[in-house]
Amino acid sequence: MPHVTISLHGAAGEVTGSCSLVETPTARVVIDFGLYQGTPENEARNHVMPAIEFARVDAVVVTHAHVDHCGRLGLLPSLGYDGAIFASEPTVELLPFVLRGSASLQKLRVEEWHAKSAPKCEVLEPASLRWSSWQRHDEPRILYGHQAAGKVVRELVALPWSQWQEIAPGVRARLHHASHMLGAASVELECAIPGGTPVRVLFSGDIGAQGSPVLAPHRFPDGAIDAVVMESTNGARPENSRKARGDAGTLIDAGLSELRAFVEAAQANRGKILLPSFAVGRSQLLVHAFAQLSKDGSLGEMPVFLDSGMASRACGLMGRWPNLLAAPLQRARLAGADPMDFEQLRSLRSREESAVIDGMRSACAVIAGSGFCDAGPMLRHLARALPRESTTLLFAGHVLHDTLAWGLRQGATKVAINGAEVDVRATVGRVPGFSGHASLEGLTEWLSHVPGSPRVILNHGTDAARDGAAAAIVRKGSPAVTRPAIAEPVGV
């Protein structure tokens, strides 16, 4: 009989809704409790609770502050859990903004439904790409409000990096830097076995790309691991993996070079560059890239607008933990400089400030949410700028299928945004090197640094991604690889 059982209650064959349960002889621990995102069917699943008795859970640990890993934490009080929620110190700083922002967004969706003003996106042409965003026929259901979010915030407990701390009876935890976003951690659990040897399980969380220009390298356990629950987001994308290691000629350098070329083109034709992005993680990578272009003189006087209060807040937090930053940024911070600031950067704090840039006819760049172009200020920017040939729409990472971003990436020539038809005359492109996730080779390289010969349990990837990652792991000589279904127990 296994001493420890692990089951996935989200992100099993998909890339959102992360939630795992660890059951030991003495405790039950949940790792992450994230939102399902994407299709209407996925969003509806947020109201279907996982097969976990939260009243019997002893501890909850959060790997990082992206909503697909933390967005359902606000439900914990109503599910009977009133214990501590552990995370790294930066994640504890970020989670209040994320959870309260989520509560506000849920309330806004109800108001929009009553006012019939909810964002609506459609791909109209070509016919092969026709798609329409979900329009709710029933009043949206609120998962949790500000009161529940506030209760969760009060239960947050910061764990130190690389130091053991008991979080549940017979269970110790420690965090290792995952280089994915500020505060992102891989979570190592040591589970006591009465009369036996402790079992160690490592949850990778989201594994950042190798050689991040913003974040310090990954950190790893110093003792043998029995099982790894490992993300596989890019498991089906072997292309470019050779370049993602952080050596000369990396994707990061290539992405910076391509971004420089787009900036030069925008300056020449007085164009606007739109970069849909997520507030925490990718926005900071893009801000850093523009800071580099400012430093080498490529940006000139061209302004860069950061149209997200959350992204601005996250940028401001970067300097609080210089030990988590890449070496050049760490040196700059220790010398008293803000590594995420430059002369041309303009942080927008209100809708009124954001609206001003819609009418600009001079060269500029706009980083705004959301990354999938399904809501937020980016929708308004797209409606006004897509018909202009001088506009360049750049994607800097993965987009979900059946979103406006996906349709634009695939070559949509006409879309509708909030009922208004928009001809797409803008150039639509992609810049490499800004993914927050390791490539396929990066995943196997990360695994090669994990001590011991652990059993590998793959999560947070589509079935194709998990299949690709599993094949690559086996080729590298690792032992058994498991791709469990939702709630399927895996013994260690």
N, C-alpha and C positions, 0 to 999 in steps of 0.2 A: 504494500500500500504506500502511495506517495505521502511524504511528510507535509509538503506544501502544494496547494492547488492554485492555479492561476486561471482566470476566465476573463475573456474580453466581452465587455458589455457596450461596445461601440468601436468604431474604426476597425472592424474586422471585414476586410475586403472593400474598404472605402477610406476616404481621407479626412472625414470629420466625425465629430461625436466621440472623441477619445474617452474611454472609461474602462478601467481594469479593476478586478477584485483579486486580492491575495488572501487566501485562507490558510492559516497555520494552526498547529494544535492549541494555541493560546489566544489568537487574535484574528481579526479581519481588518484589512487595510484597503482603502480605495485609492487608486492612482488616477487623478484627473476626472473631471466630470464636465465634458464639453458639449457645445451645441452641434447639432446636425445642420449643415448648410447646403445650399444649392437648389435642388428641385423642390417643388411644392410637397411632394411625398416625403422628402427628407425633413423639411421644416416641420411637417405634421408629426414626425416621430419624436420631436422634442417634448411632446405632451404624453408620450408613452414611457412610463418609467421602467428602468432596467430591473431585471430580476435580482435585486439586491435588497436585503432587509437593512436599510440604513440605520434603524434604531439599534441594530446589533453591531454596527461598524465601530471600530475602536479609534481609527485615525483616517484622515484624508490628506493626501499629499498632492500638490499641484506642480507639474513640471515647468510650466511657464504661462504667461498671461495672454496667449492668443485664445479667442473665444471658442475655437473648436476643441480646446483643452480645459477651459475654465468657465464657459458661458452658462452652464446650468448649476453652478455652485449656489446660486440664489434660491434654488429649490430645496436645499438641504434642511432648513428649519421645518418646512411642511412635510418632509419625509421622515422626520423623527430623529435626525442627527443634530446633536448639539455639542459636539466635541471640537477639538482643535483642528485647524486647517493649516498644514505646514507647507512652506515654500521658501525659496531663497529671499534674501532681503530686498533685492530690486523687484521681484515679483510681488512681494507683500506691499511695496510702494505703489505698484501699478494696478493691482487688482481692484482697489476701491474705485478708481476711475473707470475701469472696464465694466465692473458690475453695476455701478450706478448709471453709467452710460447705457448699458443694456436695458436696465429698468426704464430709463427715460425713452429709449427707442420703442420699447413695447407699448408704452402709453401713447406715444406719438402715432404708432400704427393704428391703434383703436380710433384716435381722433381723426386720422386721415380716412379711415373706413367710413366713419359717419359723415365726413365732409366730401366723400367720394374724390379725394385728392391724392390717393396713394400713388407712388411712382409706378409708371407702366412703361415697359420697354418692349419693342418688337423689332424683329428683322423682317423686312418686307421683300427685299430683292437681293440676290436672285432667289427664285422659287425654291431651289434645292436647300436653301438655308432658312426658310421661313420658320419663325419661332416667335412666341409671345410669352412674356413673363406672366406669372400667376396673378390673376385678379381674384381676390377673396370674395366668395359669395356670402359667407357667414362672417359675423363679427369676429375679429381676431381674439384669440384667448391669450391672456397675459400669463406668462410663466411665473413671474414674481415681480414685486414692486420694490420701491425704495426702502421700505421698512425691513423686508427680508434681506435685501442686499446689505443694509446697514448691520443687521445681526451677524451676517457672515463675515463682514469686514472686522467686526469686533473679536472674532474667533481666530483671526490670522496670527500665525506664529512663525517668525523668521528662523530658519535653520542656518547655521554657519556652513561655509564651504568646507568640504573634505573632513568634517569632524563628525564622529558618531554621536547620535543622540537617541535615547529611547523615546519612541513615539506611541507605543502600544505594549501591552504585556508580552514580553518575550521578543519584541521586534525593535531593532535599532535601525536608524536610517542615516545616510549621509549623502550629500549632493556633490556632483561633479560637473564642471562647466561644460555645456553642450555647444557653445559657439553658434547658436541659432538666432537669438535675439537677446536683448539685455535681460539678464536674470535667468535665462533658460537653463535648465539643469537636467542631467541624467540622475535618476534616483536609485541608489543602492540600498537594498534591504537585507539585513542579517536576521534570519528567523531562527530562534532557539528551538531545538528539538529535544524534548525530555529524554535523557539517557542516550542521546546521539550527537552527531556533529551538526553544528548550525548550517542552515541552507542559505546561500547568498543569491539574491535575484537582482538583476540590474535592468531598470526600465530606461531605455535610451531617451525618452521624450523625442522631440524633433531634433535631428542631428544636423548641425549647420554645415555649410560647404567648407571644404578645406581651404585654408589660406585666406580667411576673411580679412578684408582691409580694415574692418571696424572692430572686430572682437578678438579676444585672445584665443589661442588654440584650445582644442578640447583637452579635458583632463580625464583621467581614468582611475579605476580602483587599483589598489596595490596588493590585492589578494585574489585567489582563484574564485571565479564566479560559476555558479551551477547552472543558471539559466539567464538568458537575455531576452527581454521583450523589446523588440527592435522595430522602429519605423521603416517603411519601405516605399516612401512616396515616389521616388525617382527610380524604382526598381525596373521599370519598363523602358528606361531611357538611357541606353548605354552610350549614345553619341555624346561627344564632347567630354566623356568622363576622364580621358587621359589628361586633359588640360586643367582639370579642376583641382589639382593637388596643391597648388600654391607655388609652383616653380615658375621660372621665366616663361613668358608666353602664356600665362594663365588666361582662363576665361574672364577673370576680373580685369586684367589689363586689356583684353580684347573689347570687353564691354565699355571700358572707359574711352578707348580709341573710337569706337563707333558712336558713343554719346557725343564726343568732341566733334565728329563729322556732322551729326545732326544739329548741334549748336551752331556750327559755322554756316550751315545751310539756312537756318532760321535767321541768323544775323544778316545774311545776304538778301533774303526776301521779306524781311520784317515779319517773320512768321511766329507762330505760337507752338510750343511743344507741350503736349498734354501727357502726363504720366500718371495713370490710375495706379493707386498704391494703397497698401494697408498701413494703418497709422503707426503700428508698432512693429519694427523689424525692417521691412523693405524700405519704408520712407527714410529711415536713418542711413541705409546703404546709399540711397539716391542722393540724399543731402551731402553725404561724405564725398560722393563722386563729383558733384558740382563744386564742392569746396576745393577738390583737387584741380578742377578746370579753372577755378578762380585763382588758385595759387600759381598755376603755370601761365596765366595770362590769356587763356583761350576764351574765357567768359566775357571779357571786356566789361562793359557797363550793363550787360543784359541781366535783368532781375530774375530771380528764382523765387516763386511764390509757394510757400508751404501752406496749403489751404486745409488745415486740420488742426484743431486745438489739441487733440490727443497726440498727434505726431509731434507737435511743437513741445508738448509736455515731456514726451519720451526723449526727444533730443536733449532737453534740458537736464534730464536725469543721467545722461550718459557720463558726464563728468564726475558724478558722485562716487563712482566705483572705478577708478582708473586701473585697478588690477584686473578688471574684466575686459579691458580694451586692448586692441592690437598695439604692438610696441611703439610705433610712431605716434599714435594718438595718446598713449600713456605718457610718453615723454613730453608731448605738448601740454597735456593737462597738468603734469607735475611742474612744468615751467610756468604755469599760471594762465595758459591760453585755453580758450574753449574750442576743442577740436571739431565741434559740429557747427561752428559759426563762421561766416565769411561776409564780406561787405555787401554782396549783392542779394543776400538772403532776406526775404520778407515773410514773416510769420503772420498769417491772417487769423484774427480772433473772432470775427463775426460774419454773418451772412452779408451785411452791408459792405464790409471790406472786400469780401469775395466777389460781390456783384460788380465792383468797380473795374476789375480786370477783364470782364467779358467784352467790354468795348475797346480794349487796347488794340492798337494797330501797329505797335512796335514789337520787336523781338522780345520774347519772354518765355519762361518755362513755368509750368504749373504742376505741382505734385499734390494730388488730392484723392480723397476716397470716393468710391470704394474701388478696390482692386478688380472686382468683377463687373464694374459699371452698372450696378443694379440699384444704387441709391446714392445719397450724399451729394456734395457739391459737384462731383465730376459729371453727373448727369446734366446739370445746367451748362457746364462748360462745353460738353460734347454737343448739346443741342445748338449752341451758337457757333461753335468753331468747326464742326465736321464739314459744313458746306464750303469752306474756304480751302482753296488749293495750297495756301501758304501754311496750313496747319499740319503738324505731324503728331500722330497719336502713337506713343511708344509703350509697349508692354515689356515689363522687366521680370516676368515670372510666369508661373503656371496659371491658367484660367480654367474655371470649371466649365464642363459641357453645359449647354443650355443656359447660357447667360449672354447678355449683350456683348460682353467682352469677347466671349467665344465667337459670336457671329462676326464681330468686327475683325477679329484675328483671321477668320476663315475667308474674308473678302466680301463682306456685305457691301452692297452699293447703295441701298436705301434702307433706312431704319425709321422707326417712329419712337419718339420720346415724349411721354405724357400727352399722347394724342397728336402731336405735330409731326408730320412727315419731314424727314431730313435726308437730303442727298449727301452721300459720303464722297466728297471730293478730296478729302485729306489723305495724306500719305500715312499708311498704317505699317508700323514696323515693330521690331523687337530688338532689345539689347541684351546680350548674354552676360552672365557673370553676376547677376544680382539675385539669384535664387537664395532663399533662406534654407534650402534643403540640400544635403549632400547628394552628389551624383551617385550612380550605381557603383562606380569604383570607389567613391568616397565612403559609401556605406560599408563595403567589404574591407576597406582600409581601416575604418573606425573599429569594426569588429575584430580585426587582427590585433588591436592593441588591448583588447579585453583579456585579462589573465585567465588561465585555465582552458578547459575545453567545454564551454557552456552549451547547453541545449538552446536553440534559437527559436523563439516564438515571434512570428512576423505579424505586425499590426500596421495601422495607418498607411494603407496602400490599397489600390484597386486589386482585384484578383490578378490582373495581368502584371501589375507591379510586384505583387508578392511572389508570383511565379518566377518573374525575372530575377528578383533578389534571391530567391531560394536556389535557383540554378547556379547563380554566381557564387553563392556561399558554399554550395556543395563542390563546385569546381576548385575552390580555394582549400578544400580538404576539411571543412568544418563538419562536426557530427550532425545528428538529426536536426532537421528544420521542420517546424510545424506551422501550419496556416489554419488556425482554428476558426470555426464559425462563431457567431454570436452566442455567448453564454456556454460554449463548449469547454468543459474543464480540462486542463492540462496539468498533469502531475509532475512534480519535480522531486 
